[in-house]
Amino acid sequence: MGLVFEYLTITNILLSAMGAIVGIVFGAIPGLTATMGVALFLPFTFNLDIVPSMALLLGIYVGGIYGGSISAVLIKTPGTPSSAATVLDGYPLNEKGKAFDALSMATVASFIAGIISSILLILISPQLAKLALKFGPAEYFAVGLFGLSMVASLSANNFLKGILAALTGVLLSSIGIDAITGTMRFTFGSVNMAGGLDLISSLIGLFAVSQVLEKLEGMTKERALGNIKKVTGKFVRFATLKENAFNILRSSIIGTFVGIVPATGSSIGSWLSYNEAKRVSKHPEEFGQGSFEGIAASEAGNNGVTGGALVPLLTLGVPGDVVTAIMLGALMIQGLTPGPMLFKDHPDVVTSIYVMLILGNIFMLLWGLLGINVFVKVLKVPTNILMPLVLMLCFVGAYAINNNIFDLKVALVLGIIGYLFNKVGIPTPPMLLGIILGPIIEFNFRRAMTISQNDLSTFITRPISLTFLLISIFSFAWPEVSAYIKNKRKMRGSIQQ
């Protein structure tokens, strides 16, 4: 207990509080996401120790996931994709004059889910880390492939485009000096490319610059938000919270275990929780008409993912979602390698992450209940003012990493690529995971082959490696299999008619 209080310094508390505010703002403004917030503020943590860095970034993370509910309720537009289900019941309640009722329910459900997911993270991670201590190169190769397969198969319902994006990321990750032979690859004679593409500049380009370009393109088409009224209603009744206690608990657990599966994300956690709540509800007809059950399930489901997504990151070194992929970069910058050895060599760091995650959720609850009408004013900031400021932060952050103009070029080029990918429906998250997981997959494959003297059977004779490979094959095949099953059902239905 004394160790826990060591982390609760004034600096850490202030950074956690600031991170929660920043996250809520980024989550509340449509087009700005938790991913963008964490990516933009990551460079500002370079001169901080690991605990203050995690305090700021985890605060932004939990605040950003929750913040999307504000615009979902008030303007019928989810601030983040994870709050899409919240629109269905949040906005109808707003029209009935119960906006604060809806937002307070979203806030409390998000907080409870965040705390439950943190507790499950604390309970599950050490046990999984003990198992992961048995991992060798073959196992790490299989885990890396598993992470990549999940991203590819769950990308925008388009298997081929997901694969294309992931392979593009893997190709980009191979730029620079070969880790095994020391030869140059794809540098085209450029000294700047010898060290490969900087991870932070890459993610700033893919998830911040690309979104700014997209928002600037649609600036003239956006409707004015200046007529947003002051939030009406009152705090949700205790009886309503009590009625939804089991709903919130169930949705929190669903969200947490969705987060544990790499690359699924808070959107899936939100929708799965919402659908399950509707399925077991005594009043399913109220869903979509202004149901507190729907809001509680959606917000508990997406915020439950926050703790769950840290489980594979800390124990296996595989990000649970896009935001934790950025967290991976933050830990690596601090000279730490996520994985089972992190628990063995740096247990204090793991404990600090637990504490900062819980602290971030506490501040998210406080700001969510106290600052609603303040955050509403942020929604009124014109896009033509906001986006240039965000773009400036993108380039300041990219330059601050190495004080290198080349990193600005990387952010700009990948921003344009991300923008073009979004235009043609190619998802960018698999690309980032390809950049991150590509070196893990390649390096451990080659190490395993060297150790086994080029015997491919080493991957299938080791139980853990074989298990992850089978799961990966299933993940790659599932989109095609599910599409085949759906077509078969449609054909049977048409024949019967």
N, C-alpha and C positions, 0 to 999 in steps of 0.2 A: 504493500500500500504506500509505504514511504517513497518507493521508486516512482510510483505514479505521480505523486505530488511534485517530484523533481521536474517534471515536464511542464507543470502548470505555472510557468514564469509569466511575467507581465508581457514580454515580447511575444511568446507563443500564443497567449490568450488574445492579444490585440490582433495578431496576424490571422488567427482563426476567425475572429469577429469580422475583420475586414474581408477575408476570403468569402465568408458566407454572404456578405452584402454584395460583393462583386458577382458572385455566382448567381444570386437571385436576380440581379439586374440583367446579366447576360442571358439567363433563362427566360426572363419575362419578355424581352424584346424579340419578336419574331425575326428569325434570321441569325441571331446571335445565340450560340449554344454553350453548354457547359464545356464541350470539347474546345471551342474557340477560346473561351475564357481561360482554361487551364493552359492551352498552347501559348496564348499571348503573355501570360504572367510567369510562365516557366523561366524565361531568361532572367527575370528580376530576382530569381532565387539563387543565382550562381554564387553570390558572395555570402549566402546564408548557410548556416549549419543545416544538417539533415532534418532536425526536428522542426525548426521554424519553417523550413521549406515545405514539409509535409503539412504543417498547420495551415499554411496559406492555400496550398493546392487542394487539400482534402476539403477545406471550407468552401472553395469555389465549386468543387465537384458536387457536394451534397446540396449546396445552395442552387446550383444551376439546374439540377434534375428537378428540384421542387419549384423553381421559379417559373417554369413553363406553365404551371397551373394558373398563374395570375392572368396572363393574357388569354388563356383558354376560357376562363370564367367570364372575363370582362369584355373581350372583343371577339369571341368565338374563333380565335386563332391560337392554336397551341404554340407557345414560345419555343418549345423543343418537341421533336417527334415523340418523345416518351409521354407527353401530356395529351396526345391526340384523343385518347379515350375519355379524358376528363372533360373535353368539350361537350360530349353527348349529354351530360347531366348538369355540368357547371353553368353553361350559358342559359339553359331554361330556368335555372334557379335565379340567375341574375335578372332575367326578365320578370320574375315574380317578386323582385325587390329583396332577394335573399342572397345578394352577392357575398357579403361578409360571412354569412352562415356557411356558404359553399367553400369560401377560401379558408375559413377557420377549420372546417372539417378536413380540407386538403392538407393544411399545415400540421394538424395533430396526427393525421394518418401517416404523413411523410416522416414526422419525427419518430413515432412509435416504430415504423418499419425500419428506419435508420438505426435505431437502438437495437432492435431484434437482430438485424443483419450483422451489426457489430458484435453482438454476443455470439452469434453462430460463427462468425469469422474467428473469434478468439478460441472457440471450442474445436472447430474443424481443422484450422490451419496447422497447429502443432502435430496433429495425428497424421495428416497428409504429408507433412514435411519429413516425418520419420520414415514413411514409406519411400519418399523420393530420395532419401539418402542412399538407397540401393541402386539408384540410376547410374548407368554408364553411358557411353556415347550412343549405343544402339537405342537406349530408352529415350534419351534426349532428342534424337532424330525423330523417333516415332511421335513424341509429344509435340514437337514442332510441326510435323506434318498434320497431326490432329488439329492443332490450332488453325492451321492454314485451311484445312478441309472444311472446318466449321464456318469460317468466314466466307469461303467460296460458295458453299451450298446454301447459305442463308442471306445472300446479297440480293435485295430488291426483287426477289422472286425470279431472277434470271440467272440460271446456272452458268451459262457460257460467258456472260458479261462479268460475273463474279470471278470466274476462273481467269479471264483475260486481265482483270484488274490485279488479282493476286500475283499472276506470273509477271506482270509489268513491274510490280514492286520487288519481286525476287530478282529480276534482271537489274533493276537500279541498285539493289543491295550488293551486287557483285562488282560494282565499279570500285577501282582502287587496287591496293596491293593484296595479292592472294595470301591468305593467312598461313597456308601450308608451304607453298613453294617460294613466296616472296616476289613473284613476277607481277608486272603491271597488267591490269585488265580494263579495257574500255576507257582509258584515260585520254586518248587522242592526243597524247603528248603534253597534256596540261598538268602542271605541277599541283595546281589547286585540287585536281580530282584524284590525286594519288592517295589521299586519305579517305576517299569515298565521299558520298553525299552526307552532309551533316544531318543527323536525325531530327534535331529540333527545327532547323530551317525547312526541312522537308515537310514536317507536319504543320508548321505555320503556313506554308504555301498551300498544302492540300486542304486544310480545314479552316483557315482564316482568310487568306488572300482570295481563294476561289469563291468563298461565300460573299465577300465584299464585292467582287466583280459581278456576281449574280444579283446582289441587291441593287447595285448601281444600275444594272441593265433594266431592272423592273421598277426603278424609282418613279417614273412618270405614270405607271399604271396603278400605283398603290393608292388606296383610299385614305383620306385624311383621318387622323385619330384624335384630332383636337377636341372632339365633342364627348370624350370619355367623362362620364359623370363621377362624382364622389361615390365611393363604395357605400352601399346601403345595407341595412340589415343589422344583425347582432351576432354575438358569438353563438355557435351551434349549441343546442341544448345538451346538457349532460345525459339526459335520457337517450338522445339520439346516438351519442358516443357509446353509451353502454350497449345499446342494441347492436352496434356495429363492432363490438369488441372482438368477437370471433372472426368476423369478416376481415378486419384489419390484421389479426394474427395470421389467418390462413393466407391472405394476400402477401404479407411480409415474408412468410416462409417460401411461398411460390417464387416471389421476386428474388430472394436470396439464392435459391437453388438454380434459377435461370441464370443469375449472374455468375455462378460457379462454372457453368458451361462456357468455355471461351467463345467470344465473338457473338453471343446472342444479343445482349444489350437490354436496356431499360424499356424500350418500346415493346419487346416481346413479353417482358415481365408484366408490363401494364395491361396489355391486351389479354394475356392468359388469365390474370387475376380478375379482370373485368368480366370475361366470359364465364369463369367459374362462379363468380358471385351471382351473376344473372341466372346461371343454371340451377343453383341451389336456393335461390331467393324465394320467399313466400309471396313476393309481389313483383314478379319479373316484368309485368306490364308497365311498371313505373320507370323502368330503365329507359333512358332517352327522353324522358319527360321531366326530369328534375329529381333524380333519386340520390339521396345521400349515400346509399349503398354503393352506387356506381362510382362516385367520387372517391370514397374511402378505398375501394378495391383498386382503382386505377393508380391513385397516388401512393398507396402502400406497396403496390406491385413494382412501380418504377423506382421508388427509393429503396426498396429491399435489395435491389440489384447492386447498390453501391458497396455494401459490405461483401456481398457474394463475389463480385468481380475482382476483389483484392485477394481472394483465396488462391486462384491459380497463379496470379502474379507473384505473390510472396512465396508460395511453395514450389512452383514449377518454373517460374520465370516466364510464363506465358500470360499475356494480358487477357483479362476477362472481357474487356470492351475497349472502345477506342480511347476513352479517357485514361484508363489504366495503362494503355500503351504509351501514353505521354508520361504517366507516372514512372514507367519503366525507364524512360529516358532520364527523368529527374534523379532516380536512384543511381543510374549508371554514371551520370555526371558527378555525383558525390563519391564515386569510386566503389560503389556497392553493386553486387551482382545478385538480383533476386533469385531465389531458389532455396533448396534445403540447407545449404551452407550458411545462408543468411540467419537462419534460426540458431545455428550452432555457433557461428563466429560473432554475430551481432544481435543477440537477443534483446538488447536495449533498444535498438532501432525498431525491431518488430513491436515491442511494447509501446514505443512512442507513437507508432502508426495507429495502434488500437486506441490510444488515449486521444489523439488528435481527431480521429474519425468520430468518436463519441462527442468530443467538444464541438466539432463542426456542426453536428446535428442539434446540439443544444442551442447554438447561436442561430441556426436556421429557424428553430422554433421561435426564439425571441424576436428576431427581425420579421419573421412572417406574421406574427400577431401584432407587433407594434408599428410596423412600417408600411402597411399595405397602401395607404393613401399617398405615401411618399414615393413608393415604387411605381405607382400608377402614373405619376408625373413624368417618369422616365419614358413611358410609352409615347409621350407627346413630342419627344425630341425629333425634329425632322431628319429624314434619312440622309438628305444632302449635307447635313452637318455631322451626323453620327458616323457615317461610313468613312469619310476621309480621316476622321480621328482614329478609327479602328485600323485603317490601312497604315497610318503613321506608326501606330503601336506595333503592327506586324513587322515593319522594316526596322524599327528600333530594336525589337526583340531579336530578330534574325541577325542583326549586326553585332549585338551585344554578346553573342555566344563566343565568337573568336576575334572580334574586331576586324572582320574580314569582309571586304566588299563582295567577294565571291559568294558568300552565304546569302547576301541579298539577291544575287542573281538566281541562286538555287530556289529561294522562296518564291521569287517572281515566276520563274519558268514552271515550277510545280504548281503554282497557283493557277496559271493559265491552263496547264494540263488538267488539273482538277476541275476547272470551270468547263472545259470542253468535254471532259468525261461526263459531268453532270448533264450537259446539254443533250448528249446522246444516250443517257440512261445507264452509263457505266458507273457503278458505285466506287467511291474512293476509299472507304474503310478497308476493303481487302487489299488495296494497294499499300496502305500504311503497314498493315500486318505482314504483307510480303516483304517490305523493306526491313521490318524488325525480325521476322522469323527466318528470312532467307539465309542469313549467315549462320544461324543456329542449326538449320537443317543441313546446309552444305558442310559446315565444319565437322559436325558430329557424324555425318554419313562417311566422310573421308577418314575420320579418326577410327570409326568402327571397322571400316574396310582395311585400314592399315594394321590394326590390332589382330584382325581375323585372317590376315593374308589374303584379302580379296574374296572371302567366302561370304556370299550373300545370305547363306542360311543362318548367319548369326542373328539376323533380325527376327527370324521366326522360331528360333530355338530358345529364346529368352522370353519367359511368360509375360512380363510387363510390356516389353516391346511388341510382342505379338498382339496383345490385347489392344494397345493403342493403334496399331496398324489396322486391325479389323474394324475398330470404331471409325477410323479415318476412311476406309474403303466404303463403309456403310454411309458415312456422311457425304462422300462424293457421289455415291449412287442414289441417295434418297430423293433428290429433286426429280430425277428422271423416273424413278419407281413410282413416286407419288403422283406425278403427272400421268403416267400410264394407268394407274388405278382410277384416277378421276375420269379419264377418257372412257375406260371400260364401264364405269357406273353410268356415265351419260348415255352411252350406247345402249345399255340395258334399259335405262329409263325411257329412251325414245322408242325402243322396240315394244316395250310393254304398253306404251300409249297408243 
